Amino acid sequence: MKLYPTIGLEIHAELLTQSKVFCTCSAEFGGEPNSRCCPVCSGLPGTLPVLNQRAVEYIIKAGYVMNCDISRFTKWDRKNYFYPDLPKAYQISQMPRPVCLNGYVDIVSEGEAKRIRINRIHLEEDAGKLIHDDQTKQTLADYNRCGIPLIEIVTEPDFHSASDVTAFVEKIRLLLQYAGICDGKMEQGSLRCDVNISLAEKDAKELGTRAELKNINSVRAIGRAIEYEIYRQTEILEGGGKVIQETRRFTESGETVAMRSKEDAQDYRYFPDPDIPPIIFTEEELENIKNSIPEMPESRRERYVKEYGIAENEADSLINNKAVCFFFEEALKSYNKPKSVSSFILVELMRRINTGEADMDKLPFKPEDLARLVEIMDTDKINKSEGKNILRIMLESGKTPDKICDDENLWIKEDLGQAEAVIDKIIADNPKPVEQYRNGEQKVFGFLMGQANKQLKGAATPAAIKEILERKLKG
């Protein structure tokens, strides 16, 4: 019996608003446990929610970047369930009339292009955070996260492998980051993923019983959890057993363990929230929101390749990290040489970031400073070999390239008289290589050029040295 996995996702993304969705408490990550709560987000009797307008704008942006239809009318519902991270015992959410419907996102998984359908995107309030200690078997609750605006992206069951899922999650994270509506920091829980997975024979008319893997907060963990759950369900089904519909969590040991039986939608007893009026969007409002969306990654990639002449793999590397991409574009405003700037960022700056020597989000210098460094290298104002060392000093001290060149005496002064004299002496001191060159052995030119560059460091540009050396060798 050949079993075939079918997977659907629910991605939860916290929105980058300053305050929570129904109160004025800070939505910033962190803080002392249970210090960013008020009577509204704690669910105390008699409190009334007030909807955050920015959160509504952000979900509309999310819908546009995922090619969704935007509802002109939307309303709010109470989703009732008791769980320790939900102090009100209900969550303000959306059921029959969400903001966004029927979208899609294109991905590439294992070299194959695929289109993943989006069933819906709705806005709701986040629940608190439970901290499970597997060693002591205890669970602690932090309610700071209660009420933070959250969008839930619900896909169709269009995935059939872990690689499909991880490619999609990475794409969604990038789209949300570029749109400016979610920071995508999975390690902080601002982007989390629930995975619904079932197994059945490939041509079966009905899908198998699904298990839901809850709140996985890294791309690597998502892939590992799916692989383990496919293995677990395969073992059960091939052994003649039945998979139970339940919610499971992925543990640090690399296994999924049962949390609770999985409810169906009717078990949540949805009903309209009596405290929040519905919203009717005008065409003008929607058009203004759509026009405020920044340029998305795929458009930038196409522009970099076609207009800037950057190689496709380099363009991919630039757009796959929003901070790097925006730093690159800011640098171009000071020195409009895209290929030179992108090459230096991807080779030299990213090498230091990847080794932990620097943090892209906390660079001690501005994009225009790096652009200036590339410019003085390109225009032979300094020796190109000094670029790496100057970058290191910039990272350590925050000094500008010009200041470093002044302090370290790195400027090339272009003393052509000195260059002529030094090259004359090099030719006189190396008669054998000179004779070989004049007899047609071009490779010895590199040796002579190396000697000249070494002795004339800071006195002339490499181009000037090369021109003088060639002229004198032919004379």
Protein Blocks (a to p, Z undefined) as FASTA:
>chain_A
ZZddddddddddddfbfbdfkbcbdfbegjjehklccfklnopghiacdddfklmmmmmm
mmmmnopacdfbdcddddddddfklmnopacddfklcfbehiaddddeehiacddddfbd
cdddddddddddfklopacddfklgopacdddddddfbfbfklmmmmmmmmmmmmmmnop
agoiaknopaccddddddddfklcbdcdddddehiabfklmmmmmmmmmmmmmmmmmnop
acddddddddfkopacdfbdcddfklnopacdfkbccddddfklmmmmmmmpccdfklmm
mmmmmmnopafklmmmmmmpmklmmmmmmmmmmoccfklmmmmmmmmmmmmmmnopacfk
lccbdfklmmmmmmmmmnopacfklmmmmmmmmmmnopafklmmmmnopacehiaklmmm
mmmmmmmmmmmlmmmmmnopaklmmmmmmmmmmmmgojacfklmmmmmmmmmmZZ
